[in-house]
């Protein structure tokens, strides 16, 4: 993380109240798209192949400005780091190989 990217903690935030339309979505696949003004994250579920072809059901999207996406990324990284400290490293290569075995046209390529 660059030196000028520091986690900012905001204090005095109002009480958090759940919306009556709040929902939870299961996602085992995401797609991140960038527009001129916003970042869109599509949350999808990769389901068993149909007629030999992989199927990804888009359950929902979150659209946010780039500044919030960067703050979200920093918080997500901190959460994943904590998870890996407790449970061990998440091996994306192993996951990619298993996914490729199930759905040959998968193009997940961890860096």
ChimeraX commands (.cxc) that place a marker at each C-alpha (Angstrom):
marker #1 position 0.00,0.00,0.00 radius 0.5
marker #1 position 1.49,3.42,-0.93 radius 0.5
marker #1 position 2.56,5.60,2.01 radius 0.5
marker #1 position -0.24,8.12,1.40 radius 0.5
marker #1 position -2.95,5.43,1.56 radius 0.5
marker #1 position -3.84,5.28,5.22 radius 0.5
marker #1 position -6.98,3.76,6.70 radius 0.5
marker #1 position -9.26,6.56,7.81 radius 0.5
marker #1 position -11.51,5.92,10.79 radius 0.5
marker #1 position -14.54,8.17,10.96 radius 0.5
marker #1 position -15.92,8.76,14.43 radius 0.5
marker #1 position -19.30,10.13,15.38 radius 0.5
marker #1 position -21.12,8.14,12.68 radius 0.5
marker #1 position -24.88,7.99,13.29 radius 0.5
marker #1 position -26.44,4.80,14.64 radius 0.5
marker #1 position -26.58,2.08,11.99 radius 0.5
marker #1 position -30.11,0.95,11.14 radius 0.5
marker #1 position -30.90,-1.84,8.66 radius 0.5
marker #1 position -33.11,-0.92,5.72 radius 0.5
marker #1 position -36.39,-2.83,5.47 radius 0.5
marker #1 position -35.24,-3.87,1.97 radius 0.5
marker #1 position -31.84,-5.15,3.12 radius 0.5
marker #1 position -30.91,-8.51,1.63 radius 0.5
marker #1 position -28.04,-10.99,1.57 radius 0.5
marker #1 position -26.67,-12.44,-1.66 radius 0.5
marker #1 position -24.47,-15.52,-2.01 radius 0.5
marker #1 position -21.67,-14.92,-4.49 radius 0.5
marker #1 position -18.79,-17.15,-5.55 radius 0.5
marker #1 position -17.81,-14.99,-8.51 radius 0.5
marker #1 position -17.48,-11.26,-9.12 radius 0.5
marker #1 position -16.95,-8.95,-12.05 radius 0.5
marker #1 position -15.54,-5.46,-11.58 radius 0.5
marker #1 position -16.27,-2.84,-14.23 radius 0.5
marker #1 position -14.98,0.72,-14.44 radius 0.5
marker #1 position -16.85,3.62,-16.00 radius 0.5
marker #1 position -15.94,7.27,-16.28 radius 0.5
marker #1 position -17.54,8.13,-12.94 radius 0.5
marker #1 position -18.15,4.89,-11.07 radius 0.5
marker #1 position -16.97,1.40,-10.26 radius 0.5
marker #1 position -19.51,-1.42,-10.60 radius 0.5
marker #1 position -19.12,-4.75,-8.81 radius 0.5
marker #1 position -21.41,-7.50,-10.09 radius 0.5
marker #1 position -22.00,-10.32,-7.61 radius 0.5
marker #1 position -22.61,-13.61,-9.37 radius 0.5
marker #1 position -23.07,-17.27,-8.58 radius 0.5
marker #1 position -21.18,-19.73,-10.74 radius 0.5
marker #1 position -23.51,-22.72,-11.06 radius 0.5
marker #1 position -22.92,-26.19,-12.53 radius 0.5
marker #1 position -22.44,-26.29,-16.29 radius 0.5
marker #1 position -25.54,-26.39,-18.46 radius 0.5
marker #1 position -25.09,-28.18,-21.78 radius 0.5
marker #1 position -21.34,-28.21,-21.13 radius 0.5
marker #1 position -21.16,-24.45,-20.70 radius 0.5
marker #1 position -20.57,-22.54,-17.46 radius 0.5
marker #1 position -23.41,-20.39,-16.18 radius 0.5
marker #1 position -22.98,-17.32,-13.98 radius 0.5
marker #1 position -26.17,-15.87,-12.49 radius 0.5
marker #1 position -25.87,-12.15,-11.71 radius 0.5
marker #1 position -27.65,-11.66,-8.39 radius 0.5
marker #1 position -26.92,-7.98,-7.94 radius 0.5
marker #1 position -24.55,-5.09,-8.40 radius 0.5
marker #1 position -23.02,-2.38,-6.24 radius 0.5
marker #1 position -22.09,0.88,-7.92 radius 0.5
marker #1 position -19.85,3.36,-6.11 radius 0.5
marker #1 position -17.53,6.28,-6.82 radius 0.5
marker #1 position -13.83,5.39,-7.29 radius 0.5
marker #1 position -12.82,6.98,-3.97 radius 0.5
marker #1 position -15.23,4.72,-2.06 radius 0.5
marker #1 position -14.09,1.71,-4.10 radius 0.5
marker #1 position -10.49,2.43,-3.01 radius 0.5
marker #1 position -11.54,2.74,0.64 radius 0.5
marker #1 position -13.56,-0.49,0.25 radius 0.5
marker #1 position -10.48,-2.22,-1.21 radius 0.5
marker #1 position -8.36,-1.13,1.75 radius 0.5
marker #1 position -10.94,-2.41,4.25 radius 0.5
marker #1 position -11.37,-5.67,2.34 radius 0.5
marker #1 position -7.59,-6.21,2.25 radius 0.5
marker #1 position -7.37,-5.65,5.99 radius 0.5
marker #1 position -10.18,-8.18,6.53 radius 0.5
marker #1 position -8.54,-10.80,4.26 radius 0.5
marker #1 position -5.17,-10.27,5.99 radius 0.5
marker #1 position -6.85,-10.93,9.35 radius 0.5
marker #1 position -8.56,-14.05,7.95 radius 0.5
marker #1 position -5.27,-15.42,6.60 radius 0.5
marker #1 position -3.49,-14.75,9.90 radius 0.5
marker #1 position -6.12,-16.86,11.66 radius 0.5
marker #1 position -6.77,-19.61,9.08 radius 0.5
marker #1 position -3.83,-19.63,6.66 radius 0.5
marker #1 position -3.24,-18.28,3.19 radius 0.5
marker #1 position -6.00,-18.45,0.60 radius 0.5
marker #1 position -4.45,-20.30,-2.35 radius 0.5
marker #1 position -6.01,-18.74,-5.47 radius 0.5
marker #1 position -3.98,-20.95,-7.80 radius 0.5
marker #1 position -5.45,-24.08,-6.22 radius 0.5
marker #1 position -8.96,-22.62,-6.50 radius 0.5
marker #1 position -8.36,-21.65,-10.15 radius 0.5
marker #1 position -7.22,-25.18,-11.00 radius 0.5
marker #1 position -10.29,-26.73,-9.34 radius 0.5
marker #1 position -12.56,-24.27,-11.16 radius 0.5
marker #1 position -10.88,-25.03,-14.49 radius 0.5
marker #1 position -11.44,-28.77,-13.91 radius 0.5
marker #1 position -15.18,-28.14,-13.41 radius 0.5
marker #1 position -15.63,-25.57,-16.16 radius 0.5
marker #1 position -12.88,-25.76,-18.81 radius 0.5
marker #1 position -13.55,-22.30,-20.30 radius 0.5
marker #1 position -12.88,-20.60,-16.94 radius 0.5
marker #1 position -10.28,-17.86,-17.26 radius 0.5
marker #1 position -9.53,-17.08,-13.60 radius 0.5
marker #1 position -5.80,-16.39,-13.55 radius 0.5
marker #1 position -4.48,-15.33,-10.15 radius 0.5
marker #1 position -1.45,-13.04,-10.34 radius 0.5
marker link #1:1,2 radius 0.2
marker link #1:2,3 radius 0.2
marker link #1:3,4 radius 0.2
marker link #1:4,5 radius 0.2
marker link #1:5,6 radius 0.2
marker link #1:6,7 radius 0.2
marker link #1:7,8 radius 0.2
marker link #1:8,9 radius 0.2
marker link #1:9,10 radius 0.2
marker link #1:10,11 radius 0.2
marker link #1:11,12 radius 0.2
marker link #1:12,13 radius 0.2
marker link #1:13,14 radius 0.2
marker link #1:14,15 radius 0.2
marker link #1:15,16 radius 0.2
marker link #1:16,17 radius 0.2
marker link #1:17,18 radius 0.2
marker link #1:18,19 radius 0.2
marker link #1:19,20 radius 0.2
marker link #1:20,21 radius 0.2
marker link #1:21,22 radius 0.2
marker link #1:22,23 radius 0.2
marker link #1:23,24 radius 0.2
marker link #1:24,25 radius 0.2
marker link #1:25,26 radius 0.2
marker link #1:26,27 radius 0.2
marker link #1:27,28 radius 0.2
marker link #1:28,29 radius 0.2
marker link #1:29,30 radius 0.2
marker link #1:30,31 radius 0.2
marker link #1:31,32 radius 0.2
marker link #1:32,33 radius 0.2
marker link #1:33,34 radius 0.2
marker link #1:34,35 radius 0.2
marker link #1:35,36 radius 0.2
marker link #1:36,37 radius 0.2
marker link #1:37,38 radius 0.2
marker link #1:38,39 radius 0.2
marker link #1:39,40 radius 0.2
marker link #1:40,41 radius 0.2
marker link #1:41,42 radius 0.2
marker link #1:42,43 radius 0.2
marker link #1:43,44 radius 0.2
marker link #1:44,45 radius 0.2
marker link #1:45,46 radius 0.2
marker link #1:46,47 radius 0.2
marker link #1:47,48 radius 0.2
marker link #1:48,49 radius 0.2
marker link #1:49,50 radius 0.2
marker link #1:50,51 radius 0.2
marker link #1:51,52 radius 0.2
marker link #1:52,53 radius 0.2
marker link #1:53,54 radius 0.2
marker link #1:54,55 radius 0.2
marker link #1:55,56 radius 0.2
marker link #1:56,57 radius 0.2
marker link #1:57,58 radius 0.2
marker link #1:58,59 radius 0.2
marker link #1:59,60 radius 0.2
marker link #1:60,61 radius 0.2
marker link #1:61,62 radius 0.2
marker link #1:62,63 radius 0.2
marker link #1:63,64 radius 0.2
marker link #1:64,65 radius 0.2
marker link #1:65,66 radius 0.2
marker link #1:66,67 radius 0.2
marker link #1:67,68 radius 0.2
marker link #1:68,69 radius 0.2
marker link #1:69,70 radius 0.2
marker link #1:70,71 radius 0.2
marker link #1:71,72 radius 0.2
marker link #1:72,73 radius 0.2
marker link #1:73,74 radius 0.2
marker link #1:74,75 radius 0.2
marker link #1:75,76 radius 0.2
marker link #1:76,77 radius 0.2
marker link #1:77,78 radius 0.2
marker link #1:78,79 radius 0.2
marker link #1:79,80 radius 0.2
marker link #1:80,81 radius 0.2
marker link #1:81,82 radius 0.2
marker link #1:82,83 radius 0.2
marker link #1:83,84 radius 0.2
marker link #1:84,85 radius 0.2
marker link #1:85,86 radius 0.2
marker link #1:86,87 radius 0.2
marker link #1:87,88 radius 0.2
marker link #1:88,89 radius 0.2
marker link #1:89,90 radius 0.2
marker link #1:90,91 radius 0.2
marker link #1:91,92 radius 0.2
marker link #1:92,93 radius 0.2
marker link #1:93,94 radius 0.2
marker link #1:94,95 radius 0.2
marker link #1:95,96 radius 0.2
marker link #1:96,97 radius 0.2
marker link #1:97,98 radius 0.2
marker link #1:98,99 radius 0.2
marker link #1:99,100 radius 0.2
marker link #1:100,101 radius 0.2
marker link #1:101,102 radius 0.2
marker link #1:102,103 radius 0.2
marker link #1:103,104 radius 0.2
marker link #1:104,105 radius 0.2
marker link #1:105,106 radius 0.2
marker link #1:106,107 radius 0.2
marker link #1:107,108 radius 0.2
marker link #1:108,109 radius 0.2
marker link #1:109,110 radius 0.2
marker link #1:110,111 radius 0.2
view
